[in-house]
Amino acid sequence: MAETATNKGVNTIDSGVKTSITNSNPDPAKRPMLIASVIPQESLKRSNVRTKNTVNASMKHFVEEIELKNGARGLLIDVPGASVMNIKVQFRGGMRFAKSPDLYEIAHVVEHLSFGANSVFPDEQAYEADFTKNGAYHNAWTSDYSVCYEAECADFEWERILNLERIAITSPMFNEEELKSEKGNVKAELTGYMNDYARLLWPRLQKAIGEEVPNLKERLATINNIELKDIREHYRRTHTAKNMRFIIAGQIKHRKKEILRNLEDWDLKEGRRFEIPKDNSILHQPSSSNARMLAISHSVFPWSPQGVYLSKKLRPWVRSIIF
């Protein structure tokens, strides 16, 4: 559930302070590295910011950290000669940010509605047909903390796809028909997870350490509570410029101005960046006994979706929670 995006060795830190790219070679002596220099938070101005970059020639990656005038922040990763462009847009508006526990699954439903009717296209089918006509791909996902929209396209149509992402994210036209359909789809999705032991385990572990999260059955029970007015309220509150983070990777160098101009034109309210909720979790209690109980070792439960590191002494405790 961490707010770190990882893809093939690319790690970006949500705080906007440090960015690093490494390859997967475990030997540090043989591992090329690109590190964007640390930018003190107080030095970031409401303008486009470029980091000082150290580049290993074999990698051909150039990273810039950007803060837009509208408050959105993100990374531009220039990959000279890339044949595709990858776009990710994240809002800290996941399920933990529902206005009420009775609406816990609302962020998931908003995500499912994200590529439906909007100011340009009458429904999901029309949008999908236009988006994918040249082979472009898009998807979205929701976690406890995040809603993330992603797209990948051929280099020649990057501008068209970025505009389609903008249209979907900034001008959804939520309606009852699509809401009813997507609530059914979310129910089917969660019901399917009931046979996935990893997904059953994880909320039990979260609850065991004090995090206030429901299990799958409890999440399913909240879906019927969600109404159209709730969808619109959650979207307006979470999908704001200051709450937005983005990563765009591809041939950036000669398109930087056009990309930034596009992002600046996204019609989002200023809003604010939400803080991560802090429960009365033993992870946040630095007592020696809790520290010993949660000692991290190299023993990994392979079925944990988060790759949780647990000591051998903790295994019987975990088994007692599950079984």
Secondary structure, DSSP 8 states (H G I E B T S, - for coil): --SEEEETTEEEETTSS-EEEE-S-S-GGG--EEEE----GGG--SS-----EE--TTT--EEEEEE-TTS-EEEEEE-TT-SEEEEEEEES-SGGG-SSGGGTTHHHHHHHHTTSSBSS-SSHHHHHHHHTTTS-EEEEEE-SS-EEEEEEEEGGGHHHHHHHHHHHHH-B---HHHHHHHHHHHHHHHHHGGG-HHHHHHHHHHHHTT-----HHHHHHHGGG--HHHHHHHHHHHS-STTEEEEEEES-GGGHHHHHHHHHT--------------S-GGG---HHHHHHT---S-B-TT-TT--B--GGGHHHHHHHH-
